[in-house]
Amino acid sequence: MKKMGKVIHDFDERIDHAVQPVWKRLQKYFVLFSSSLLIMLLAVFFFKIFNSRSSAMTAAIHDDLAVIEKALSVIDKTCSIISIRPTGGVIDFLTVEKFSGSSIGMLNLAYPRRWKGPYAKVNPSIQGHMYEIINTKEGYFVLPGTGVRLPNKLVMGKDIVLSHDSAVTLMLQPGGRLNAQGQPLAIRLGFSIGDWDASHVEKDTLGKINDIITEFNQSMPFALRVVPLSTVNC
């Protein structure tokens, strides 16, 4: 038993002798190791927060663009957009209920009296900047306004400056300047601008004038009979 005890004691001493230098070294570098681990965990934490924030912003822009495109499509269908001001402008008119004249914001309308606003509860915006419309050789695009820092860290109007000749479609592709996490950050209007029917406007106007003349004839039976415009060859 004494021999066994001595063997165990010698074994423990050997283990302590072998482990002690390693343990001392670990104690020496423990602070450095723990600090490095903490910094790494914090880096992962902030990366996830930033990535989540970027994803949320990308999703918000995607949703806003869908709302704007739908509203403009309805406006074109009911009011017929004749043209959009060449210099573009911010989309700040979707909440308007009534207006006078034939223009609202940057839109020129063929049938302004058919306006059925508001088309949205609020005018979509990102980082306090409203969305804009730009006319290019590829068509009209809705995109975040000047000053917006995109999820890919590029700033509209500073890092991304667009003109009529800009290849926006290419920028919307994955890896493009107007794309983040595989999602486009602008949208092309899917309807034609300026395709309103002029003949319909003429018939509509003639009909109103004809109604006025007919009403006048009915109220003035002894007046000179005026031929209604509906009988005129136009």
N, C-alpha and C positions, 0 to 999 in steps of 0.2 A: 504493500500500500504506500510505503514511504517513497519507494522508487517511482510509483505511478504519480504520486503527488509532485515529486521532483520533476518528472517529465512534463507534467502539465504546467508547473511553475516556469520551467525553462522555455516551454512553448509560448506562454504568455509574454515572457520577457522578450523573446525574439519578435513576436508580433508587435509589441509596443515599440521595440527598437526600430522595426521596419516602418511602422505607421506614423510614429511621432514626427519625423522630418516632413512627411507629406502633410500631416495635420497642421503643423506649424506654418508650412507654406500656404495651405488653404486659408488659415486664419489671417495670414499676412495679406493675401489678395482677396479676402472675402468682401471688403468694402468696395473694391474695384469691380468685382464680379457682380455683386448685388446692384451697384449703381448702373452698370452696363445693362443688366437685365431689366431694371426699372425704366431706363431710357428707351430700350427696345419696345417694351410693352406700351409706353406712352406714345411712341411713334406709330405703332400699330393702331392704337386707340384713335389718335388724331387723323390718321389716314382713313380710317373707316368713317369718321365723322365727316371729313371733307368729301369723301367719295359719295356718302349718302346725301350730303348737301348738293353736290353736283348732279346726282341722279334726280333729286327732287326738283331742282331748277330746270333740268332738261324736260322732265315730265310736265312741269307747269307751263313752260313755253309751248310744248306740244299741244296741251289742252287749250291754251289761249289762241293759238293759231287756228285750231279747229273751230272755235267759237266765232272768231273774226271771219274766217272763210265762209262759214254758214250764213252769217248775218249779211255779208256783202253779196252772197249769191241770191238771197231772198230779196234784197234791195234791187239788184239788177233785174230779177224776174218780174217784180211789181212796178218799179219805177224806170227801168232801163237806163243804165249808166252810159251816157253819151261819151264821156271822156273823164280822165283823171288828170288833175293839174300836173304838168310835166315835172315840176319841181317836187312833186309828192307832198308829203306832210304827215302829221300824226293822225291816227285814227281815234278821234275824240268826240265823235258824233253819234255813236251807237245808242246813247241814252236819250237822244233828242226826241221829243214827242211831236212837236210841230215846228215849222220854220216857214219863212216867206222867201220868195224867189225860186230860182231853178237850181241853185247850187247850195251844197252843204259840205262843209269841210273842203276836201280836195275833189269832191264828186260833182259833176255836172249831170243833171237828170233830165230825161225826156218827159217824164210824167211826175213832177214833184208833188202834185196833189194826191198821188196814190201812196204817199209815204205813210207807213203804218207803225211808226216808232212808239216807244223805244224798242230796239232790237236786242238790247242787252241791259241787265240791271246795272252794270258798271262797265266803263271802258277798260278793257284789259290793259294791264301795265306790268312791267317787270323792273325792279329796283327803282321805282318811281318814274320810269320813262315809258311813255306809251309807244305802241307799235307803229310802224310806218309802212307806206306803200312805195315801192320803187318801180319805175318803168324801164325795162331793159329790152335788148333785141330778142330775148327769149320769152318775153311776156311780162306781166305784172306779178310782183312778189310782195308778200307781207312778211316783215321781219322785225326783230327787236329794234327799238329806237336807238338813236345816237347816244352814246355814253354808257350803254349796258355792257357790263363785263360778262361775257358768255361763260358757260361751264368749262370751256376749254381755255379759259383765261384771256382770250382775245377780246379787245374792246371795240365796240361798234363805233365807226367814225374816226378811229385812231389806228388800230391794227387792221381793221377791215373797212376800206373806203370803196363804195360801189358807184358805178356809173352806168350809162346806157349800154356800154360795150362789155360790161362785166359778165363773165361766164358763171352765173349764179348756180346753174344746174350742176356744174362740176364741183362747186364748193359744197353742195348739199350731199355729195357722195361720202361714204365712210373715209375718214382721213382728211376730208376737206375742211376749209376754214369755217364753214357754217354747218358743221356736224360735230356732235359730241356723243360719245359712247354709242356710236352707230345710229343716232337719231338726228334727222335734219332739224335745223334751228330756224328755218324759214319755209314758206309754202308758196307755191305758184297758184294764182287764181285759175280755177278750172273752167271759167266761162269767158266769153269774148266781150271785150269792151267796145262800145260804139256800133253794135249790130242791131240797133233799134229800127223799127219799121216806120219810115217817114210817111208812107201812104196811109198808114193807120192814123197817124196824127192828123193828116189832112181830112180824112173822112170824119174823124171825131169832131174836129173843129167845124166842118160844114154842117154836121148834124146839130150842133149847138146853135149855130146861126139860123138854121132852118126853123128850129123850135122857137126862137125869138121872133122871127118874122111871122110864123103861124099864129103865135099868141097875139101879136100886134094886129093881124088881120081880123082875128076873132073879136078883139076889143074895139075895132074901128070898122064896123060893117059898111059904112058909107065911104070909107077911104078907098083910094086907088088900090086895086087888087095887085098884090105883089106875088110874083111866081116863086114858090118855094124852091130852095136850092137843090132839093132832092130830084127835081125834074130837069135840072140843068145838066147838059152833057159836059163833064169835067175832063 
